[in-house]
């Protein structure tokens, strides 16, 4: 019942004015026709504010408006009797009138609830469609650039363009690609690539930088091929500075595997504090990471074969 009393949606001033005027018209009609014996006309006039209230404020308040309307009409009859009508007949007539108005209020309120629900579902569907289009554009951007990566001799030079297209299509605030270099848990180093959507720019990659202690844990947990999802304030200050991350927001990071070897990570950062990474987004980001891993693996094999050919 408490939920029923809540407004269906935020009303604009025009709707509040409409509710107010409907009651003023009803009260004015009661005063103007108070001397005439037109009982059912006044009852019908009482349906006007009930309908407006039920449509604007919901089913429960519409029924309450019907109760107020009938109570006002009954009070005027008791204070200013206009005939020899018995009390039982008077109460029965008002009970019938209240029942009719309450049914009308519930019907109109239910129609309003259906209208609000339909509008909400349509807006949600439209928003989901926009997200799916955006995510499909991110996948399309990845697929388009894979051709350049495959055919290019210096394929690593194409990575900034790849990040730019993915970042713009996915509409993330910050995109980071981290390539592991070196070997061993002590000698690991990395190469960083960045793209910021807000300023639509990237910075030159940082090469041969020692990894943080927290990143070492990520490398160990990457074996299960699960994304790392969390809020930025959960990360250490060292890690946030290492990846140029904000202090507040959320992130999701996917490992990139070339066959069975861990090549690095791709991370997506959002500055929204209450950002919830939805399943379609995570699936798209995973597909991007897997596509990158496959292409990079292919290029590494080609580079290795070219090196062997030159040696021979």
C-alpha positions in Angstrom: 0.0 0.0 0.0 2.9 2.3 0.8 4.3 1.8 -2.7 0.8 2.6 -4.1 0.9 6.0 -2.4 4.1 7.0 -4.1 3.8 9.2 -7.1 4.0 7.3 -10.4 6.5 9.8 -11.7 7.7 13.3 -11.0 4.9 15.7 -11.9 5.6 18.9 -13.7 4.0 22.2 -12.4 1.3 22.0 -15.1 0.0 18.8 -13.7 -0.1 20.1 -10.2 -2.1 23.1 -11.5 -4.5 20.8 -13.2 -5.1 18.8 -10.0 -5.6 22.1 -8.1 -8.0 23.6 -10.6 -10.1 20.4 -10.8 -10.7 20.6 -7.1 -11.5 24.3 -7.3 -14.0 23.7 -10.0 -15.7 20.9 -8.0 -15.8 23.0 -4.8 -17.1 26.0 -6.8 -19.8 23.8 -8.3 -20.9 22.6 -4.8 -21.2 26.2 -3.6 -23.0 27.5 -6.8 -25.5 24.7 -7.0 -26.0 24.2 -3.2 -29.6 25.6 -3.3 -30.8 23.3 -6.1 -32.0 19.8 -5.8 -29.5 18.3 -8.3 -27.9 15.6 -6.2 -26.6 13.4 -9.1 -25.3 16.3 -11.0 -23.0 17.2 -8.1 -22.0 13.6 -7.8 -21.0 13.6 -11.5 -19.1 16.8 -11.0 -17.2 15.1 -8.2 -15.9 12.6 -10.7 -13.9 15.3 -12.4 -11.3 15.9 -9.6 -11.3 12.2 -8.9 -10.3 11.4 -12.5 -7.6 14.1 -12.6 -6.2 13.0 -9.2 -6.1 9.3 -10.1 -4.4 10.0 -13.5 -1.8 12.4 -12.0 -1.2 10.9 -8.6 -2.0 7.2 -8.9 -4.7 4.7 -8.0 -4.5 4.9 -4.2 -4.7 8.7 -4.1 -7.5 8.6 -6.7 -9.6 6.4 -4.3 -8.7 8.8 -1.5 -9.9 11.7 -3.6 -13.2 9.8 -4.2 -13.6 9.5 -0.4 -12.9 13.2 0.1 -15.3 14.2 -2.6 -18.1 12.1 -1.2 -17.4 13.1 2.3 -17.6 16.8 1.4 -20.9 16.2 -0.4 -22.3 14.2 2.5 -21.3 16.8 5.0 -23.1 19.5 3.0 -26.2 17.4 2.9 -26.1 16.8 6.7 -25.5 20.5 7.5 -28.0 21.8 4.9 -30.8 19.2 4.5 -32.9 19.8 1.4 -35.7 17.2 1.9 -37.2 14.5 4.1 -34.7 11.9 2.8 -34.0 9.4 5.6 -30.5 9.0 6.9 -30.2 5.4 5.7 -31.2 6.4 2.2 -28.7 9.3 2.3 -25.9 7.1 3.4 -26.8 4.4 0.9 -26.8 6.9 -2.0 -23.4 8.2 -0.9 -22.0 4.7 -0.5 -23.1 3.9 -4.0 -21.6 7.1 -5.3 -18.3 6.4 -3.5 -18.1 2.9 -4.9 -18.6 4.2 -8.4 -16.0 6.9 -8.0 -13.6 4.5 -6.4 -13.9 2.0 -9.2 -13.4 4.8 -11.8 -10.4 6.0 -9.8 -8.8 2.5 -9.7 -9.5 2.1 -13.4 -7.9 5.4 -14.4 -5.0 4.9 -11.9 -4.4 1.5 -13.4 -4.3 2.9 -16.9 -1.8 5.5 -15.7 0.3 2.8 -14.1 0.3 0.9 -17.4 1.2 4.0 -19.3 4.1 4.8 -17.0 5.3 1.2 -17.1 5.1 1.1 -20.8 7.0 4.3 -21.1 9.7 3.1 -18.7 10.1 -0.2 -20.5 10.3 1.6 -23.9 12.9 4.0 -22.5 14.8 1.0 -21.0 14.6 -0.9 -24.3 15.8 2.2 -26.2 18.7 2.6 -23.8 19.7 -1.0 -24.0 19.5 -0.8 -27.8 21.9 2.2 -27.7 24.3 0.2 -25.5 24.2 -2.7 -27.8 24.8 -0.5 -30.8 27.7 1.2 -28.9 29.2 -2.2 -28.0 28.8 -3.6 -31.5 30.6 -0.5 -32.8 33.5 -1.3 -30.4 33.7 -4.8 -31.7 33.5 -3.5 -35.3 36.3 -1.0 -34.6 38.4 -3.9 -33.3 37.6 -6.1 -36.3 38.4 -3.2 -38.7 41.8 -2.6 -37.2 42.7 -6.3 -37.0 43.2 -6.2 -40.8 45.8 -3.4 -40.4 47.5 -5.3 -37.6 47.7 -8.4 -39.7 49.0 -6.7 -42.9 51.3 -4.2 -41.2 55.0 -4.9 -40.7 55.3 -2.6 -37.7 52.0 -3.8 -36.2 52.8 -2.4 -32.7 52.5 1.1 -34.2 48.8 0.4 -34.9 48.0 -0.1 -31.2 47.3 3.6 -30.4 44.8 3.8 -33.3 43.2 0.6 -32.0 42.8 1.9 -28.5 41.4 5.2 -29.8 38.7 3.5 -31.9 37.8 1.0 -29.1 37.7 3.8 -26.5 35.5 6.1 -28.5 33.1 3.3 -29.5 32.8 1.8 -26.0 32.5 5.2 -24.4 34.8 4.5 -21.5 36.6 7.4 -19.9 40.1 5.8 -20.0 41.4 2.8 -21.8 44.8 1.2 -21.0 46.7 -1.6 -22.6 49.5 -3.2 -20.6 52.1 -5.4 -22.3 54.2 -7.6 -20.0 57.9 -7.7 -20.9 60.8 -9.4 -19.2 60.3 -12.7 -17.4 60.1 -14.1 -14.0 58.2 -12.8 -11.0 61.1 -10.5 -10.1 62.2 -9.4 -13.5 58.8 -8.5 -14.9 58.5 -5.1 -16.6 55.8 -3.7 -18.8 54.9 -1.3 -21.6 51.8 0.9 -21.2 49.5 2.4 -23.8 46.7 4.8 -22.9 43.7 6.6 -24.4 41.4 9.1 -22.7 38.0 9.6 -24.4 37.4 13.0 -22.8 40.4 14.7 -24.5 40.5 12.1 -27.3 44.3 11.7 -27.0 46.9 9.2 -25.9 50.4 9.4 -24.5 53.4 7.7 -25.9 53.9 4.2 -24.5 56.0 3.8 -21.4 58.5 1.1 -21.8 60.5 -1.1 -19.4 58.8 0.0 -16.2 58.8 -2.2 -13.2 55.5 -3.6 -12.2 53.8 -2.9 -8.8 53.3 -5.6 -6.1 49.6 -5.5 -6.7 50.1 -6.2 -10.4 52.1 -9.3 -9.6 49.0 -10.6 -7.9 47.0 -9.9 -11.0 49.4 -11.9 -13.1 49.0 -14.9 -10.8 45.2 -14.7 -10.8 45.1 -14.3 -14.6 45.4 -18.0 -15.0 41.7 -18.5 -14.3 40.9 -16.0 -17.2 38.5 -14.0 -15.2 38.2 -10.2 -15.3 39.2 -8.0 -12.4 36.3 -5.8 -11.4 36.2 -3.2 -8.6 36.3 0.4 -7.6 39.3 2.5 -8.0 39.6 3.4 -4.3 40.2 -0.3 -3.6 43.5 -0.1 -5.5 46.7 1.0 -3.9 47.9 4.5 -4.6 51.0 3.1 -6.3 48.8 1.1 -8.7 46.6 4.1 -9.5 49.6 6.2 -10.3 51.2 3.4 -12.3 48.2 3.2 -14.6 47.2 6.9 -14.4 43.9 6.0 -12.8 41.6 8.3 -10.9 41.0 8.1 -7.2 37.2 7.5 -7.6 35.3 5.4 -10.1 35.3 1.8 -11.2 37.4 -0.4 -13.5 37.4 -3.8 -15.3 40.5 -5.5 -16.5 40.8 -8.5 -18.8 43.9 -10.6 -19.4 45.1 -11.0 -22.9 46.4 -14.4 -23.8 48.4 -15.4 -26.9 47.6 -19.1 -27.0 48.4 -20.1 -23.4 50.8 -17.3 -22.6 49.8 -14.2 -20.8 50.7 -11.2 -23.1 49.2 -8.5 -20.9 46.0 -6.8 -19.8 43.4 -4.4 -21.3 41.6 -2.2 -18.8 38.5 0.0 -19.0 38.0 2.8 -16.5 34.8 4.7 -15.7 34.8 7.9 -13.6 31.2 7.2 -12.5 31.2 6.3 -8.8 28.1 4.0 -9.1 29.0 2.4 -12.4 27.7 -1.1 -12.8 29.4 -3.1 -15.5 26.6 -5.0 -17.2 26.9 -8.4 -18.8 26.8 -7.2 -22.4 29.7 -4.8 -21.7 31.7 -7.5 -20.0 31.1 -10.0 -22.9 32.1 -7.3 -25.4 35.3 -6.4 -23.5 36.1 -10.1 -23.2 35.7 -10.5 -27.0 38.0 -7.6 -27.6 40.6 -9.1 -25.3 40.3 -12.5 -27.0 40.5 -10.9 -30.5 43.6 -8.9 -29.5 45.2 -12.1 -28.1 44.6 -14.0 -31.3 45.9 -11.3 -33.6 49.0 -10.7 -31.4 49.7 -14.4 -31.3 49.5 -14.6 -35.1 51.9 -11.6 -35.4 54.3 -13.0 -32.9 54.5 -16.3 -34.9 55.0 -14.3 -38.1 57.8 -12.3 -36.5 59.4 -15.5 -35.2 59.3 -17.1 -38.7 60.7 -14.0 -40.3 63.5 -14.0 -37.8 64.3 -17.7 -38.5 64.2 -17.0 -42.3 66.7 -14.2 -42.0 69.0 -16.4 -39.9 68.9 -19.1 -42.6 
